[in-house]
Amino acid sequence: MNKAWKSLILLILLCGIQTANAEWVKQNTNTLAWFRDISFVSETRGWIVGDNGTVMATTDGGSTWTPSKKFTSDNLIQVHFTSDMNGWLLCQRDIYSRGQNPSSYLMRTVDGGLTWEKVDFAGAGRERVTRVLFTPDGKATAFGEGGIFYRMQDDGVTWKKVQTAIHFLLLDGKFGDDRVGAIVGAGGTIMFTDDAGFSWDRATLLGDTDTKFNAVFFAGNRGGWAVGTQGRIFRSNGGARLWRQQNSDTTSNLNDVYFSTPTNGWAVGDNGTILRTRNGGSTWMQVNSRTTHRLDRVAFTGNKGWAVGFGGTLLLYNEGSAKTDPGAKPSLQRRN
């Protein structure tokens, strides 16, 4: 074997070692703020928000994150941009300093986050709004404690309370396409819609119906995943009407779930828990995150994955350079 072939083989082996050792890597954020959400509007532009008015932004795909000038000391629970210029923040006041003010409100930007304008929920009271769900066609619904519901009106700014028969805490929602979606919460609550959110009905659950569901995500048009307390994972293959519990070898609470493709998904939770599936959830692998901090949200943009949580925790995963995960162990799941 000549020298050129030996060099080529050595290069391939070195690349294989680097690929096998790809992992989630903690990024330096220079803050101990509790990060509550992360969102990207493109592969280059993204935002992180958290407690005490923390906002960080990137314009280079997360290579650098820059703190934004603080414009509130309230906790920022969610960030969502519908375009480069137009975005929303869901804000919650501290229970000890809110006075007679409502617990939750929104802030809106039309200039890419340079300035923010406060938007109130009409008739808002002490109930906390926990999440805002945006439909693919631009409509939006906000929900939270006690099954409270608000709908954004046709003017795109005003939010009006809607009466529902739901009385449990609602925590997250997603749409799989322009008609099918789900909202999840405490008390084993999964509500589904197949008419773009005009009506919501209770889904059927096969499994531990006392689960508090913290997050839901749709992989493809109809395949749905919901995660919650005690490591519980539920799956739906039929447009969110029926959900079956999957096997899981973690008892840590799972706080978010995300699929970068219909087969490639991640779930994150308490104690630095990260689970991964490469086969659409038939099996999951528990990945060593090298942190014990609670992880609240996970998101992918391009080949990069991001997980955020307590104590300024920001983890980066380069999907493009990874084939296997170090420290992974299988978590077998039942096929639907």
PAKE-424627 format. One record per atom (N, C-alpha, C): residue in one letter; x, y, z. Coordinates in steps of 0.05 Angstrom, whole numbers, plus 32768, in hexadecimal, padded with zeros to 4 digits. Example, Ala and Ser with C-alpha at 12.3 -4.5 7.8 and 13.67 -1.06 7.14 Angstrom:
! PAKE-424627
A81087F8E809C;A80F67FA6809C;A81087FBE809C;S81017FD3808E;S81117FEB808F;S81028001809D;
***
This chain:
! PAKE-424627
M80117FE88000;M800080008000;M801280198000;N800D802B7FED;N801E80427FEB;N801780578000;K8028806B8002;K802580808017;K800B808F8014;A800380957FFC;A7FEB80A57FF7;A7FD280968002;W7FD1807B7FFD;W7FBA806C8006;W7FBA806B8025;K7FD180688031;K7FD38067804E;K7FC98082805A;S7FD08098804D;S7FC780B28057;S7FA980B58055;L7F9D80AB803F;L7F8180AC803B;L7F72809C8050;I7F7B80848055;I7F6E80738069;I7F7080808085;L7F87808B808C;L7F8A809980A5;L7F7780B080A8;L7F7380BF8092;L7F6080D68093;L7F4480CC8097;I7F3C80B6808A;I7F2180AC808D;I7F1D80A380AA;L7F31809580B6;L7F2E808C80D2;L7F2C80A380E5;L7F3B80B980E0;L7F3980D080F2;L7F1E80DD80F0;C7F1380DF80D7;C7EF880EA80D4;C7EE380DA80E2;G7EE780BF80E1;G7ED480AD80EF;G7ED580B1810D;I7EED80B58118;I7EEF80BA8135;I7EE280D4813C;Q7EE580E9812C;Q7ED881028132;Q7EBA81008131;T7EB080F1811C;T7E9480ED8119;T7E8880DE8131;A7E9580C9813A;A7E8B80B98150;A7E8A80C9816A;N7E9C80DD816D;N7E9E80EC8186;N7E8E81058186;A7E7D81098171;A7E6C81218171;A7E59811F8189;E7E5481368196;E7E44813681AE;E7E38815281B2;W7E26815481C6;W7E1C816E81CE;W7E32817C81DE;V7E37819581D7;V7E4D81A581E3;V7E4181BE81EF;K7E4981C38208;K7E3F81DB8216;K7E4C81F4820C;Q7E3C82088206;Q7E46822281FD;Q7E4782368213;N7E5A82498212;N7E5D825D8226;N7E4A82748220;T7E3782798233;T7E24828E822F;T7E2882A68241;N7E3A82A48255;N7E4082BA8267;N7E2782C38277;T7E1582B1827C;T7DFD82B8828C;T7DF4829F829B;L7DE782A382B1;L7DDA828D82C0;L7DBC828E82BE;A7DB2829E82AB;A7D9582A082A7;A7D898285829F;W7D71828082A7;W7D63826882A0;W7D57826C8284;F7D63825F8270;F7D5A82618255;F7D4082508252;R7D2B825D8248;R7D1182508245;R7D0A82478229;D7D1682548215;D7D0E824D81F9;D7D24825581E6;I7D25824781CF;I7D37824E81B9;I7D28824A81A0;S7D2C825C818D;S7D1D825B8173;S7D2E8267815D;F7D2C825B8146;F7D3A8265812E;F7D25826B8119;V7D288282810B;V7D18828980F4;V7D25828180DA;S7D3F827C80DB;S7D4E827280C4;S7D67826480CF;E7D78825980BD;E7D90824B80C6;E7DA4825E80D3;T7DA1827880CF;T7DB5828B80DA;T7DA9829B80F1;R7D8F82A180F1;R7D8482B38105;R7D7482A4811A;G7D7B82A98133;G7D6D829B8149;G7D6E82AB8163;W7D5D82A38176;W7D5A82B1818F;W7D58829D81A6;I7D6382A581BD;I7D60829781D6;I7D5482AB81EA;V7D4082A281FA;V7D3482B3820E;V7D3382A48229;G7D3182B4823E;G7D3182A88259;G7D2882BA826E;D7D2E82B38287;D7D2582C2829E;D7D3282DD82A0;N7D2582F082AF;N7D30830A82B4;N7D358319829A;G7D2483168286;G7D268325826D;G7D3D831E825B;T7D488306825E;T7D5F82FE824E;T7D5882F88231;V7D668306821F;V7D6383018202;V7D7F82FF81F6;M7D8482EA81E7;M7D9D82E781D8;M7D9782E181BB;A7DA682EC81A9;A7DA082E9818D;A7DB982E1817D;T7DB582D28167;T7DCB82CB8156;T7DC382D18139;T7DD682DA8129;T7DD282DF810C;T7DE582CE80FC;D7DF482BC8109;D7E0782AB80FA;D7E04828E8100;G7DEA82868104;G7DE5826A8109;G7DEE825F8123;G7DF182718137;G7DF982688152;G7E1682678158;S7E2782708144;S7E438271814A;S7E4982858160;T7E39829B8161;T7E3B82AE8177;T7E1F82B6817F;W7E1B82BB8199;W7E0282C481A4;W7E0782DE81B3;T7DF782F281AC;T7DFB830D81B7;T7DE3831481C9;P7DE8831C81E2;P7DD2832581F4;P7DC5833E81E9;S7DAB833F81E9;S7D9C835781E1;S7D99836A81F8;K7D96838481F2;K7D9283978207;K7D7883908216;K7D7A83908231;K7D6383888241;K7D4D839D8240;F7D348394823A;F7D1D83A68239;F7D08839E824D;T7D0C8388825C;T7CF983808271;T7D08836E8285;S7CFE836D829E;S7D0A835B82B1;S7CF7834382B6;D7CE2834182A7;D7CCF832A82A9;D7CDB8312829C;N7CD082FB82A2;N7CDA82E28296;N7CCE82DE827A;L7CE082D78268;L7CD882D3824C;L7CD682B58247;I7CBE82AB8241;I7CB8828F8240;I7CBB82838224;Q7CB482938210;Q7CB4828A81F4;Q7CBC82A081E1;V7CCA829881CC;V7CD082AA81B6;V7CC8829D819C;H7CBB82AC818A;H7CB282A28170;H7CB382B8815C;F7CC282B48146;F7CC382C78130;F7CB582BB8118;T7CA282CA810C;T7C9482C180F4;T7CA482C980DB;S7CB682DB80DE;S7CC882E480C8;S7CE082F180D5;D7CF382FA80C5;D7D0B830780D0;D7D04832080E1;M7CEE832E80DA;M7CE7834780E7;M7CD2834380FC;N7CC0833080F9;N7CA8832F810A;N7CAA8318811E;G7CA9831F8138;G7CAC830B814D;G7C9B83118165;W7C9982FC8176;W7C8982FE818F;W7C9982F381A6;L7C9582FF81BE;L7C9F82F481D7;L7C8782F081EA;L7C8782D981F7;L7C7482D4820C;L7C8282D98227;C7C7682EB8237;C7C8382F5824F;C7C7282EE8267;Q7C7F82E8827E;Q7C7182E38297;Q7C7D82F482AD;R7C6C830182BC;R7C75831282D2;R7C7B830182EA;D7C8F830A82FA;D7C9582FC8312;D7C7E82FE8326;I7C7882E78333;I7C6182E68344;I7C6282FA835B;Y7C7B83018363;Y7C7F8313837B;Y7C7F83318373;S7C8083378359;S7C8283538351;S7C6D835B833D;R7C5983498337;R7C4683508322;R7C318363832B;G7C2C83658346;G7C1883778350;G7BFC836F8346;Q7BED8382833B;Q7BD3837D8331;Q7BD383768313;N7BEB83758307;N7BED837082EB;N7BE8835282E4;P7BDF834D82CC;P7BDC833182C3;P7BF6832282C4;S7BF5830882C6;S7C0D82F882C8;S7C1D82F782AE;S7C0F82F88298;S7C1C82F4827E;S7C15830A826A;Y7C2783108258;Y7C2283228242;Y7C35831C822B;L7C3283298215;L7C42832481FD;L7C52833E81F7;M7C68833A81E8;M7C76835081DC;M7C7B834981BF;R7C78835E81AE;R7C79835A8191;R7C8E836C8185;T7C9C83628171;T7CAF83728162;T7CA983718144;V7CAD83868136;V7CAA83878119;V7CC48390810C;D7CD98392811C;D7CF3839B8110;D7D0A83888118;G7D03836E811A;G7D18835B811F;G7D23835A813B;G7D148365814E;G7D1C8364816A;G7D2A837D8173;L7D2C83928162;L7D3983AB816B;L7D2883B98180;T7D0D83B8817C;T7CFB83C4818F;T7CE483B08194;W7CD883B281AC;W7CC283A081B3;W7CAA83B181BE;E7C9283A981B7;E7C7A83B681C0;E7C6983A281D0;K7C6083AB81E7;K7C50839A81F9;K7C34839681EE;V7C2A837D81EF;V7C0F837681E6;V7C02836681FC;D7BEB836F8206;D7BDD8361821C;D7BC8834E8211;F7BC383398221;F7BAD8327821C;F7B9483348227;A7B7F83378216;A7B668344821F;A7B5983348236;G7B548343824C;G7B4883368263;G7B5A83238272;A7B748326826F;A7B868313827D;A7B868317829B;G7B89830182A9;G7B8A830282C6;G7BA282F582D1;R7B9E82E582E6;R7BB582D882F4;R7BBE82BF82E6;E7BAE82B382D5;E7BB6829B82C7;E7BCE82A082B5;R7BE2828F82B8;R7BFA829182A7;R7BF58286828B;V7BFD82958277;V7BFE828A825C;V7C19827D8259;T7C1A82648250;T7C328254824F;T7C3E82518233;R7C2D8254821E;R7C3782508203;R7C25825D81EF;V7C31826581D9;V7C22826F81C2;V7C26825C81AA;L7C108253819E;L7C1282408188;L7C0B824F816E;F7C1D824F815B;F7C19825C8142;F7C128247812C;T7BFE824C811D;T7BF6823A8107;T7C07824080EF;P7C09822D80DC;P7C19823280C4;P7C10824A80B3;D7BF6825180B6;D7BEC826880A6;D7BED828380B5;G7BFA828380CD;G7BFE829C80DB;G7BEB82A280F1;K7BD7829280F5;K7BC58296810C;K7BD3828D8126;A7BC88294813D;A7BD5828D8156;A7BC1828A816D;T7BC88278817F;T7BB982738197;T7BCC827281AF;A7BC4827E81C5;A7BD4827E81DE;A7BC4826E81F3;F7BD282608204;F7BC4824F8218;F7BD6824C8230;G7BCA82418246;G7BD9823E825F;G7BCA82328275;E7BCB823F828D;E7BBF823482A5;E7BA1823282A3;G7B96821D82AF;G7B79821A82B1;G7B6B82188296;G7B7B820F8281;G7B70820D8266;G7B6982278259;I7B76823D8263;I7B7082578257;I7B798258823A;F7B6882658229;F7B6D8268820C;F7B6A82848204;Y7B7D828E81F2;Y7B7A82A781E4;Y7B7F82A281C7;R7B7082B181B6;R7B7582B08199;R7B7D82CB818F;M7B9182CB817D;M7B9982E48170;M7B8482EC815C;Q7B7B8305815D;Q7B66830E814B;Q7B718315812F;D7B5F831B811D;D7B6783208101;D7B7A833780FD;D7B7B83498111;D7B8D8360810E;D7BAA83588113;G7BAF833F811D;G7BCA83368121;G7BD78340813A;V7BC8834E814B;V7BD3835A8163;V7BC28353817C;T7BA883568179;T7B9583538190;T7B9183358196;W7B90833081B1;W7B8C831481BA;W7B72831381CB;K7B60830181C4;K7B46830081D2;K7B4382E481DF;K7B3882E581F8;K7B3482CC8207;K7B1E82BB81FA;V7B2282A181F9;V7B0F828E81EE;V7B08827A8204;Q7AEE82748207;Q7AE58261821B;Q7AE882448210;T7AF382338221;T7AF68217821A;T7AEE82058231;A7AEC81EB822B;A7AE581D88240;A7AFD81CC824D;I7B1581D68247;I7B2E81CC8251;I7B3481DA826C;H7B3C81CB8280;H7B4181D7829A;H7B5D81D082A5;F7B6D81C18296;F7B8881B9829E;F7B9D81CE8294;L7BB481CD82A1;L7BCA81DE8299;L7BD481D4827D;L7BD581E7826A;L7BDE81E1824F;L7BFB81EC824C;L7C0C81DD823F;L7C2981E4823F;L7C3681E68224;D7C2C81D9820F;D7C3981DB81F5;D7C2681D381DF;G7C2C81DB81C7;G7C1C81D381B0;G7C2C81D58196;K7C2481C58183;K7C3181C68168;K7C1D81BE8153;F7C2281C6813A;F7C1481BD8123;F7C2581AB8112;G7C1981968107;G7C27818480F5;G7C24818D80D8;D7C0E819980D2;D7C0981A580B7;D7BF581BC80BB;D7BE881C480A5;D7BD781DC80A8;D7BBC81D680B5;R7BB781BD80BC;R7B9D81B680C9;R7BA181A780E4;V7BB4819480E5;V7BB7818380FC;V7BCB818E8110;G7BC3818F8129;G7BD48198813F;G7BCC818C8159;A7BDC8192816E;A7BD781878189;A7BE0819B819D;I7BD2819C81B4;I7BDA81AC81CC;I7BDB819881E3;V7BF0819A81F3;V7BF481878209;V7BF781968223;G7BF38186823A;G7BF581928254;G7BF2817E826A;A7BEA81888281;A7BE981778299;A7BD081668298;G7BCF815282AB;G7BB8814182AD;G7BB4812F8295;G7BCA81278287;G7BC881178270;G7BBA81248259;T7BBC813F8257;T7BAD814E8243;T7BBC814F8228;I7BAF81448214;I7BB7814881F8;I7B9E814F81E8;M7B9C816881DF;M7B86817181CE;M7B8F817281B1;F7B7E8169819F;F7B8681698183;F7B72817A8173;T7B7B8183815C;T7B6B81918149;T7B718186812D;D7B5C8184811C;D7B60817D8100;D7B53819180EE;D7B4C81A980FA;D7B4081BE80EA;D7B4F81D980EF;A7B6A81D780F1;A7B7B81EE80F3;A7B7781FE810D;G7B6C81F18122;G7B6A81FE813C;G7B4F820B8141;F7B3C8208812F;F7B2182138135;F7B138204814B;S7B1981EA814D;S7B0E81DA8164;S7B2381C7816E;W7B2181C18188;W7B3581AF8195;W7B25819981A3;D7B2E818081A0;D7B21816981AE;D7B36815981BD;R7B2D814B81D1;R7B3F813B81E2;R7B48812281D3;A7B62811E81D2;A7B6D810681C5;A7B6B80EE81D7;T7B6D80D681CB;T7B6D80BD81DA;T7B8980B581E0;L7B8F80AF81FA;L7BA980A78203;L7BA9808A820C;L7BBD807A8202;L7BC1805F820B;L7BDB805E821A;G7BD9805E8235;G7BF1805F8246;G7BEB806D8260;D7C008079826C;D7BFC80878286;D7BEE80A28281;T7BD580A28287;T7BC480BA8281;T7BC780D08295;D7BD880CC82AA;D7BDD80E182BE;D7BF580F282B7;T7C0180ED82A0;T7C1980FB8297;T7C1481198294;K7C278129829E;K7C2781468297;K7C398149827E;F7C2C814F8267;F7C3B8152824F;F7C46816E824D;N7C6181708248;N7C6E818A8247;N7C738194822B;A7C7381828217;A7C79818A81FC;A7C6E817681E8;V7C69818081CF;V7C60817081B9;V7C6D817981A0;F7C718166818D;F7C7D816D8173;F7C73815A815E;F7C7081648145;F7C688153812F;F7C80814F811C;A7C8581358116;A7C9A812D8104;A7C8D812680EA;G7C90813780D5;G7C80813380BD;G7C65813F80C1;N7C52813680B1;N7C37814280B1;N7C26813880C9;R7C27811E80CF;R7C15811380E2;R7C22810580FA;G7C3A80FC80F8;G7C4780EF810E;G7C4D81028125;G7C4280FD813D;G7C45810F8153;G7C538102816B;W7C618112817B;W7C6E81098193;W7C68811C81AA;A7C61811181C1;A7C5C812181D9;A7C6D811681F0;V7C7A81288200;V7C8B811F8215;V7C83812D822F;G7C8A81208246;G7C82812C825F;G7C9081208277;T7C81811F828D;T7C8D811882A7;T7C9580FA82A7;Q7CA980F482B8;Q7CB380D982BD;Q7CBD80CC82A3;G7CC780DC8291;G7CD280D28278;G7CBE80C68265;R7CA580CD8267;R7C9180C18257;R7C9080CD823B;I7C8D80BB8227;I7C8C80C3820B;I7C7480B681FE;F7C6480C681F1;F7C4C80BC81E2;F7C4F80C381C5;R7C4480B181B4;R7C4780B48197;R7C2B80B1818A;S7C2780C18175;S7C0F80C08165;S7C1680BD8148;N7C0980AB813B;N7C0D80A7811E;N7BF580AF810D;G7BDF80B7811A;G7BC680BB810C;G7BBA80D6810E;G7BCA80EB810C;G7BBF8106810C;G7BB781108128;A7BC48106813D;A7BC281108158;A7BA981078167;R7B9880F6815C;R7B8080EC816A;R7B8780D7817F;L7B9A80C68179;L7BA180AF818A;L7BBF80B08190;W7BC680AE81AA;W7BE280AE81B3;W7BE8809581C3;R7BFF808881BD;R7C07807081CB;R7C21807681DA;Q7C22806C81F3;Q7C3B80708203;Q7C51805E81F8;Q7C69806881F8;Q7C81805A81EF;Q7C9280538208;N7CA3803E8205;N7CB58037821A;N7CCB804B821D;S7CD480508236;S7CEA8063823B;S7CFA805A8253;D7D14805C8251;D7D2480538268;D7D2E806A827A;T7D2280828276;T7D2880988288;T7D0F80A08298;T7D1480A882B1;T7CFE80B182C2;T7CFF80D082C6;S7D1380DC82B9;S7D1480FA82BA;S7CFE810682AA;N7CF4811D82B4;N7CDF812B82A5;N7CEA8134828A;L7CDB81308275;L7CE3813A825B;L7CD481548255;N7CE38168824C;N7CD781838249;N7CD3818C822D;D7CE0817E8219;D7CDC818781FE;D7CE4817081EB;V7CD9817081D3;V7CDF815C81BF;V7CE0816A81A4;Y7CF281618193;Y7CF6816D8178;Y7D0081588165;F7CF58159814D;F7CFE81478137;F7D0981588121;S7D2281548119;S7D2E81628103;S7D26815680E9;T7D1F813C80E8;T7D13812F80D2;T7CFE811C80DD;P7CED810F80CC;P7CDA80FD80D7;P7CE580E580E6;T7CFF80DF80E2;T7D0B80C980F0;T7D1F80D18106;N7D2980E98105;N7D3F80F28117;N7D348105812C;G7D3280FD8145;G7D26810D815A;G7D36810E8174;W7D3081228184;W7D3D8126819E;W7D28812E81B3;A7D2D812681CC;A7D1D812F81E2;A7D30813881F8;V7D2A814D8207;V7D3B8158821C;V7D2A815B8235;G7D38815B824D;G7D29815D8265;G7D3A8164827D;D7D2F815D8295;D7D3D816382AE;D7D57815482B0;N7D69815E82C2;N7D82815182C8;N7D94814E82AF;G7D91815F829C;G7DA1815E8284;G7D9A81478271;T7D82813C8274;T7D7A81258264;T7D77812C8246;I7D84811C8235;I7D80811E8218;I7D7C8102820D;L7D6580FE81FF;L7D6080E581F1;L7D6080EA81D3;R7D6980D581C4;R7D6980D881A7;R7D5D80BF819A;T7D4F80C48183;T7D4680AE8172;T7D5080B38156;R7D58809E8148;R7D6080A0812C;R7D4C8092811A;N7D3880858125;N7D2680748115;N7D08807B811B;G7D038095811E;G7CE7809D8121;G7CDB8095813C;G7CEC80908150;G7CE3808A816A;G7CDF806D8171;S7CE6805B815E;S7CE5803F8165;S7CF88038817B;T7D0F8045817B;T7D2280438191;T7D2D805E8197;W7D34806381B1;W7D40807B81BA;W7D5B807581C7;M7D6E808781C6;M7D87808481D4;M7D8B809B81E7;Q7D9380958200;Q7D9980AA8213;Q7DB580B4820F;V7DB880CE820A;V7DD280DA8203;V7DDD80E9821B;N7DF780E7821F;N7E0480F68235;N7E068113822D;S7DF78124823B;S7DF881418235;S7E0E81508243;R7E1B81428257;R7E30814E8267;R7E2781678276;T7E0E8167827E;T7E03817B8290;T7DED816F82A1;T7DEA817982B9;T7DD4817082CA;T7DBE818582CC;H7DC1819B82BD;H7DAD81B082BE;H7D9481A882AE;R7D7D81B282B7;R7D6481AD82A8;R7D6681B9828C;L7D5D81AA8278;L7D5C81B3825D;L7D3F81B88256;D7D3881D0824C;D7D1C81D78247;D7D1481D5822A;R7D2581DC8217;R7D1E81DC81FB;R7D3581D181EA;V7D2D81C581D4;V7D4081BB81C0;V7D3681C381A5;A7D4881CB8193;A7D4181D38178;A7D5881CE8165;F7D5281CA814C;F7D6681C68138;F7D6381DA8121;T7D7981E38116;T7D7981F480FF;T7D9081EB80ED;G7D8981E380D4;G7D9E81D780C3;G7DA881BD80D0;N7DC281BB80D3;N7DCF81A380DF;N7DD581A880FC;K7DCD81BE8108;K7DD481C48123;K7DBC81C18136;G7DC281B5814D;G7DAD81B28161;G7DB581C3817A;W7DA081CD8188;W7DA481DE819F;W7D9181D581B5;A7D9B81D481CD;A7D8B81CF81E5;A7D9181E481FA;V7D7C81EF8206;V7D808205821A;V7D7181FE8233;G7D7A820A8249;G7D6D82058263;G7D788215827A;F7D7782098291;F7D7D821782AA;F7D9B821F82AB;G7DA0823682BA;G7DBB823E82BF;G7DCB824782A6;G7DBC82538293;G7DCA825C827A;G7DD482468269;T7DC8822E826C;T7DD28217825D;T7DCA8219823F;L7DDE8217822E;L7DDB82168211;L7DED82008206;L7DE181EB81FB;L7DF081D581EF;L7DED81D581D1;L7E0381CE81C3;L7E0481CE81A6;L7E0A81B2819D;Y7DFC81A98188;Y7E01818F817C;Y7E038193815E;N7E1981898152;N7E1C818B8135;N7E1381718128;E7DFA8172811E;E7DEE815A8112;E7DFE815080FA;G7E09816280EB;G7E17815A80D2;G7E30814A80D7;S7E3C814C80EE;S7E55813E80F3;S7E5281268105;A7E38811E810B;A7E348109811E;A7E2780F08111;K7E3280D98117;K7E2680C0810F;K7E1D80AF8127;T7E2D80B1813D;T7E2580A48156;T7E2A80B7816D;D7E1D80B08183;D7E1F80C2819B;D7E2E80B481B1;P7E4380C081BC;P7E5280B481D2;P7E4180B281EB;G7E45809C81FA;G7E3680998213;G7E198093820F;A7E11808C81F6;A7DF5808681F1;A7DEE806A81F9;K7DD680678204;K7DCC804C820A;K7DAF804A81FF;P7DA8803381F5;P7D8E803181E8;P7D77803281FB;S7D61803F81F3;S7D48803F8201;S7D33803381EF;L7D2D801A81F2;L7D1B800C81DF;L7CFF801681E1;Q7CF2801981CA;Q7CD7802281C9;Q7CC6800E81B9;R7CAD800C81C0;R7C9A7FFB81B2;R7C9180098198;R7C907FFA8182;R7C8680058169;R7C688007816A;N7C5E801C815E;N7C40801F815C;N7C36800D8146;
***
